[in-house]
Amino acid sequence: MNNLISTLITALVGFLSAIVGGLYATKTEKQATARIIFENAYHEIFELMEDKFYDKTLSDQEIKELGKKIYSILQKSNGYYYPSLKKYALWMFNGEYNDSLQELWFAFSSTFDKQYEKITSLIGIPPRSRYYRMNTKQYSSFFHLARIYFLSKHGSIELLLILIGLLLTLNYFIN
């Protein structure tokens, strides 16, 4: 009986070690790929559009020029990018897109914003702070701003303190 239990424990430890090792190897590969994506494309695109995220005042001509530049960056990056980004960039300047270029820019900004956060997180680059994002208007709406502000690392604590303050104030006026 003891041999059976010992054998089962040994097999379980081996199995769990293989799973943990596989997860580590996968994460390491994802980090290496994320580094290539960042260096080949995303860093340059971010520099290009840093103060233009979700900008509703861009003219169609400005959007077309940005589309050409972004497409060129993605074209040089050997496929290391999120595929929708290249399609959006192409639509910005090739004339095939029949709807509003502002809406297309908004869709590109949203997709790139999410992908940039994902990639920089994987490779250990500090996230853009909520104050930086507020000051550079890197948010799509009031609700997006609220989510960035209150769901950030320190924002959750601030939200909790605000709620406690409101409850204490309410309690004071009720009693």
C-alpha positions, -999 to +999 in steps of 0.1 A: +000+000+000+028+024+009+045+017-024+014+025-043+009+058-025+046+066-030+044+058-067+012+080-071+029+109-053+060+106-075+038+105-106+018+135-094+049+155-087+063+147-121+030+156-138+027+189-120+064+197-127+058+192-164+028+215-164+046+242-145+077+239-168+055+240-199+037+272-186+071+288-179+084+279-213+053+293-230+055+325-210+092+329-219+084+325-256+055+350-254+078+375-238+104+370-265+078+375-292+063+405-274+098+421-272+101+417-310+067+432-316+075+461-294+109+468-309+099+463-346+066+481-346+047+492-315+073+515-300+076+534-333+038+536-337+033+547-302+059+575-307+040+585-339+006+587-323+013+594-286-006+627-285-032+616-311-049+586-294-087+589-299-082+625-312-115+637-327-100+668-342-078+650-368-086+659-404-091+632-430-058+642-445-040+638-412-055+604-407-045+593-442-009+604-435-008+586-402-023+555-419+005+556-445+032+559-418+017+532-396+013+508-425+049+514-435+060+505-400+039+474-399+051+464-434+087+464-421+080+444-390+078+409-406+044+400-394+051+408-357+019+428-350-018+423-344-033+418-379-062+442-376-038+471-371-024+467-406-059+464-421-070+496-403-039+514-414-044+504-450-080+515-450-070+549-436-052+559-468-062+536-497-097+549-503-115+516-499-131+526-466-163+544-473-174+554-437-160+581-415-122+581-411-127+595-376-145+563-367-117+543-383-091+562-363-111+556-331-112+518-339-075+518-346-067+538-314-088+514-293-072+483-308-037+497-306-042+509-271-052+474-259-024+457-278+002+482-266-008+476-230-007+438-235+027+438-251+043+463-227+030+443-198+044+411-211+079+425-215+079+444-182+077+480-194+059+501-168+023+509-178+013+544-187+001+560-155-035+572-152-024+608-149-003+605-180-032+590-199-055+618-186-031+645-195-024+632-230-061+623-235-054+586-241-089+575-234-120+571-256-148+582-233-156+593-198-163+557-188-130+546-203-113+573-183-131+563-151-120+527-157-084+537-162-085+559-132-103+537-107-091+503-118-054+512-118-031+500-091-037+530-067-071+539-081-089+510-064-077+522-031-088+557-038-122+544-049-125+525-017-116+556+003-141+577-015-168+551-009-159+550+028-160+588+029-194+589+013-208+562+037-194+581+067-209+614+054-242+597+048-242+581+082-234+615+098-264+632+081-288+603+089-279+602+125 
